Amino acid sequence: MPSDSRISVIDNAKPADASRMSIASVRILRMALGTALSMLFSQIVNWPMSFIAPVLTMFILSLPLPVLKLNAGIKFILVFVVAIHAGLIFLPFMLNQRMVGILLLGLALYHSFYYTARGGSQVIGAFATVGLALVTSIGSVSIDAVLALLGGLSTGAVFGVLFVWVAHAILPDSMARSEPVQAPRVQAKVQKPDPTVARRSAWRSMLIVMPVILWFLLSSASASYAAFMIKVASMGQQAGVDQSRQAGKSLLMSTVIGGIGAIVAWQALSIWPSLLLYVLLIGLGGLIMGPKIFAGRSLQPAGATWSYGYLTMIVVLAPAVLDGQTGASADAAFWSRLQMFIWATIYGTGAVFVFDALWRRKPAAEPE
């Protein structure tokens, strides 16, 4: 009898485990829900640059990572805040000795790209790049605007991480069924990229981002296109982590994916302008793109492209919604911003191919 009852318990446990979701499904739902809740909260509070929080929440939840521990979350926030405030160091040089400031900024951007290319945190590397690009370009035009920007970025970092924890609390990994791990010994061992390859990737990212930043430094409309700078900075990180042959395609596809998502959502909002619909559309975007991002316990082969596409959708759509709240011509600003994104992507793709043509590397340096 004891053996029979033990067998019965085991048999009953199998259907219960089989009825659970896969780990990929949990992560898809968590990314969509966390990003939508973060967007809802940021819209209700309506602080400057409020869309930074959902962008950060989405960026972290789109990575196949366990929940951030408390000390890791606090460390990330501190590193992020220090990184974006570090851009203030370059402002005196930008205002008084511009060439020196540009050289120092280029050096800082190069190291942020090199940090990611060498296997560092993509989240910290991407947002350090965003902070440097935004603070220097906007600060050279208006100190008041850059102070508001720093406050918005810092607040967004705090609440972005907070909603990562909220999403994990609602949809923890324990909700997923246990899945057999396939070949863990061979695939789990991650080696840092070769320094030569990492340096090449960092220089390629610099070729994409630096000319656009220089253009913004000479423009008086920097503060109006902060979202555009986020896209450009993320393009640099995207080109750095992708393989050479994939980088150009990834840049184009992420913009096409995000652009289509933003256009569909914008047209729906033009029919029924509602905060509820806006949040639901953001969540729906995560549900549609999520299966293209996650595969089991890791990412799909094109997962990074789709996650950057989701980011593009948010940074195109969110500023237009904020323009509508302030009474600005939101529709014209939306299409103008989208057009700028397309031109930047075309430039970035061309820059990748030009760089690869001029700086060829040995076939053995990059695995096919």
C-alpha positions in Angstrom: 0.0 0.0 0.0 2.7 2.6 0.8 4.3 2.0 -2.6 0.9 2.4 -4.3 0.2 5.7 -2.6 3.6 7.0 -3.6 3.0 6.1 -7.2 -0.4 7.8 -7.1 1.2 11.0 -5.8 3.8 11.0 -8.6 1.1 10.3 -11.3 -1.0 13.2 -10.0 2.0 15.5 -10.0 2.8 15.0 -13.6 -0.5 16.3 -15.0 -0.3 19.3 -12.6 3.2 20.1 -13.9 2.2 19.6 -17.5 -0.7 22.1 -17.1 1.8 24.9 -16.2 3.1 27.3 -18.8 6.5 27.0 -20.4 9.3 29.3 -19.1 9.2 31.2 -22.4 5.4 31.8 -22.0 5.9 33.2 -18.5 8.7 35.5 -19.7 6.5 36.8 -22.6 3.6 37.5 -20.3 5.9 39.1 -17.7 7.5 41.4 -20.3 4.2 42.5 -21.7 2.6 43.0 -18.3 5.5 44.7 -16.6 6.0 47.1 -19.5 2.3 47.9 -19.7 2.1 48.5 -15.9 5.2 50.6 -15.9 3.7 52.7 -18.8 0.4 53.1 -17.0 2.1 54.3 -13.8 4.4 56.7 -15.7 1.5 58.2 -17.6 -0.5 58.8 -14.5 2.4 60.4 -12.6 3.5 62.2 -15.8 7.0 63.3 -14.8 9.5 64.6 -17.5 10.7 61.8 -19.8 8.1 59.5 -18.2 8.5 56.9 -21.0 12.0 56.1 -19.7 10.6 53.8 -17.0 8.7 51.5 -19.3 11.7 51.4 -21.7 14.0 50.3 -18.9 11.4 47.8 -17.6 11.0 46.3 -21.1 14.8 46.2 -21.7 15.5 44.2 -18.5 12.5 41.9 -18.9 13.4 41.1 -22.5 16.6 39.4 -21.3 16.4 35.8 -20.2 17.5 36.6 -16.6 16.2 35.6 -13.2 14.7 38.2 -10.9 17.1 40.9 -9.8 18.1 40.6 -6.2 17.6 43.7 -4.0 21.3 44.6 -3.9 21.7 44.0 -7.6 18.8 46.3 -8.4 20.1 49.0 -6.2 23.6 48.6 -7.7 22.1 48.9 -11.2 20.2 52.1 -10.3 23.3 53.7 -8.7 25.5 52.7 -11.7 23.0 54.1 -14.1 22.5 57.4 -12.3 26.3 57.9 -12.0 26.7 57.1 -15.7 24.1 59.6 -16.9 25.4 62.3 -14.5 28.9 61.7 -15.7 27.8 63.4 -18.9 27.8 66.7 -17.0 31.6 66.5 -16.9 31.8 67.1 -20.6 29.5 70.2 -20.7 32.1 72.8 -19.7 34.3 71.5 -22.5 31.4 71.5 -24.9 30.5 75.1 -24.1 34.1 76.5 -24.0 36.5 74.1 -25.7 34.2 72.1 -28.1 36.9 70.1 -29.8 38.3 68.9 -26.5 34.8 68.1 -25.4 34.0 66.1 -28.5 37.2 64.1 -28.2 36.5 63.3 -24.5 32.9 62.4 -25.4 34.1 60.1 -28.2 36.5 58.4 -25.8 33.7 57.8 -23.2 31.3 56.5 -25.8 33.9 54.1 -27.2 34.5 52.6 -23.7 30.7 52.2 -23.2 30.5 50.3 -26.4 33.7 48.3 -25.6 32.2 47.4 -22.2 29.2 45.8 -23.8 31.2 44.2 -26.6 33.5 42.5 -24.0 30.5 40.8 -22.4 29.3 43.5 -20.0 25.7 44.2 -19.1 23.7 45.2 -22.2 21.3 47.2 -20.0 24.0 49.3 -18.3 26.0 49.7 -21.5 23.0 50.8 -23.5 21.7 53.3 -21.0 25.2 54.7 -20.2 25.4 55.4 -23.9 21.9 57.0 -23.9 22.9 59.1 -20.9 26.1 60.4 -22.4 24.5 61.2 -25.8 21.4 62.9 -24.3 23.2 64.9 -21.6 25.9 66.3 -23.8 23.6 67.1 -26.8 20.8 68.6 -24.8 23.1 70.3 -22.2 25.0 72.1 -24.9 21.6 73.8 -25.8 19.9 74.3 -22.5 21.1 73.7 -18.9 17.5 73.8 -17.6 16.5 71.1 -20.1 19.3 68.8 -19.2 18.6 69.1 -15.4 15.0 68.1 -16.1 16.3 65.3 -18.3 18.6 64.0 -15.5 15.7 64.1 -13.1 13.5 62.2 -15.5 16.2 59.6 -16.3 17.0 59.0 -12.6 13.3 58.7 -11.7 12.7 56.4 -14.6 15.6 54.2 -13.5 14.1 53.8 -10.0 10.6 53.0 -11.2 11.8 50.9 -14.2 13.6 48.5 -11.8 10.6 48.6 -9.4 8.2 47.4 -12.0 10.7 44.6 -13.0 10.2 43.4 -9.4 6.4 43.9 -9.6 6.3 41.8 -12.8 8.4 39.0 -11.3 6.1 39.1 -8.2 3.0 38.6 -10.3 4.5 36.1 -12.8 7.5 34.4 -11.1 9.6 31.7 -12.8 8.1 29.2 -10.4 4.8 29.4 -12.4 6.6 27.6 -15.3 6.8 23.9 -15.6 10.1 22.2 -15.1 11.8 21.6 -18.5 14.7 19.3 -19.3 17.9 21.1 -19.8 19.6 20.1 -23.0 23.3 20.0 -23.2 23.9 22.4 -20.3 27.6 21.7 -19.9 28.6 22.7 -23.4 26.3 25.7 -24.0 26.3 27.3 -20.6 30.0 28.1 -20.7 30.2 31.6 -22.0 33.5 33.0 -23.1 34.2 36.7 -23.3 34.8 38.0 -26.9 38.3 38.4 -28.1 39.6 41.9 -27.3 40.4 42.6 -31.0 36.8 41.7 -32.0 35.4 43.8 -29.1 37.5 46.8 -30.2 36.4 46.5 -33.7 32.7 46.3 -32.6 33.2 49.4 -30.4 34.7 51.4 -33.3 31.8 50.3 -35.6 29.3 51.5 -33.0 31.2 54.8 -32.8 30.8 55.3 -36.5 27.1 55.0 -36.2 26.5 57.2 -33.1 29.1 59.9 -33.1 28.2 61.7 -36.4 24.6 61.9 -35.3 25.6 63.3 -31.9 27.8 65.9 -33.7 24.8 66.9 -35.8 22.7 67.3 -32.7 25.4 69.4 -31.0 25.1 71.9 -33.9 21.3 71.8 -33.8 19.0 73.9 -31.6 16.3 71.2 -31.5 18.2 68.6 -29.4 15.7 68.8 -26.4 12.8 68.1 -28.7 14.2 64.8 -30.0 15.4 63.1 -26.9 13.6 59.9 -28.0 15.4 60.0 -31.3 18.8 60.1 -29.4 17.7 57.0 -27.4 17.1 55.2 -30.7 20.4 56.2 -32.1 22.3 55.2 -28.9 20.6 51.9 -28.9 21.5 51.4 -32.5 25.1 51.7 -31.6 24.8 49.1 -28.9 22.8 46.8 -31.2 25.5 47.0 -33.9 28.1 46.3 -31.3 26.6 43.1 -30.0 25.4 41.6 -33.3 27.7 39.8 -35.7 29.0 41.7 -38.7 26.8 40.0 -41.2 23.7 40.4 -39.0 24.2 44.0 -37.8 22.8 45.8 -40.8 19.9 43.5 -41.2 19.1 43.7 -37.5 19.2 47.5 -37.5 16.7 47.6 -40.5 14.4 44.9 -39.2 14.1 46.4 -35.7 13.1 49.8 -37.1 10.6 48.2 -39.5 9.1 46.1 -36.7 8.9 48.9 -34.2 7.7 51.4 -36.9 4.9 49.2 -38.0 3.9 48.6 -34.4 3.9 52.3 -33.6 1.9 53.2 -36.7 -0.8 50.6 -35.9 -1.0 51.7 -32.3 -1.1 55.4 -33.3 -3.9 54.9 -35.8 -5.9 53.0 -33.1 -5.3 55.8 -30.6 -6.4 58.4 -33.2 -9.8 56.6 -33.3 -10.1 56.2 -29.5 -7.6 58.3 -27.6 -7.6 56.6 -24.2 -5.0 55.8 -21.6 -6.5 52.3 -21.2 -6.2 51.6 -24.9 -2.7 53.0 -24.9 -1.6 50.7 -22.1 -3.3 47.7 -23.7 -1.6 48.4 -27.0 1.8 48.5 -25.3 1.0 45.2 -23.6 -0.3 43.7 -26.9 3.0 44.7 -28.6 4.9 42.7 -26.0 2.6 39.7 -26.5 3.0 39.8 -30.3 6.8 40.3 -30.2 7.5 38.1 -27.2 7.4 34.8 -29.0 10.0 36.2 -31.4 12.2 37.1 -28.5 12.1 34.1 -26.1 12.8 30.4 -26.9 12.8 28.1 -23.9 15.3 29.4 -21.3 17.2 31.5 -23.8 16.5 33.9 -26.7 15.4 33.2 -30.3 18.2 33.5 -32.9 16.7 36.9 -33.9 15.5 37.7 -30.3 17.7 40.8 -30.0 16.3 42.3 -33.2 12.7 41.9 -32.0 13.5 43.3 -28.5 15.0 46.4 -30.1 11.9 46.5 -32.3 9.8 46.6 -29.2 12.0 49.4 -27.8 11.6 51.3 -31.1 7.8 51.0 -31.0 7.8 52.5 -27.5 10.2 55.4 -28.2 8.3 56.3 -31.4 4.9 56.2 -29.8 5.4 57.4 -26.3 6.7 61.0 -27.0 3.9 61.5 -29.5 1.4 60.6 -26.8 3.1 63.1 -24.5 2.9 65.8 -27.3 -0.8 65.3 -27.4 -1.1 65.9 -23.7 0.7 69.2 -24.0 -1.5 70.4 -26.9 1.3 70.1 -29.4 0.7 68.9 -33.0 1.1 65.3 -32.0 0.3 63.7 -35.4 2.8 65.8 -37.2 5.5 65.2 -34.6 4.8 61.5 -34.7 5.4 61.2 -38.5 8.4 63.6 -38.3 10.0 61.5 -35.6 9.3 58.3 -37.4 10.9 59.7 -40.5 14.0 60.7 -38.6 14.2 57.1 -37.2 14.0 55.7 -40.7 16.8 58.0 -42.0 18.9 57.2 -39.0 18.5 53.5 -39.6 19.4 53.8 -43.2 22.5 55.8 -42.3 23.4 53.2 -39.5 23.0 50.3 -41.9 25.1 52.0 -44.5 27.7 52.9 -41.9 28.0 49.2 -40.9 28.6 48.1 -44.4 31.1 50.9 -45.1 33.0 50.1 -41.9 33.1 46.3 -42.6 34.3 47.0 -46.2 37.1 49.3 -45.0 38.0 47.3 -41.8 37.9 43.7 -42.8 38.8 41.1 -40.1 40.1 37.6 -40.4 37.5 34.9 -41.0 38.6 33.1 -37.9 37.9 36.0 -35.7 34.1 35.7 -36.1 32.3 32.4 -35.8 29.8 31.7 -38.6 
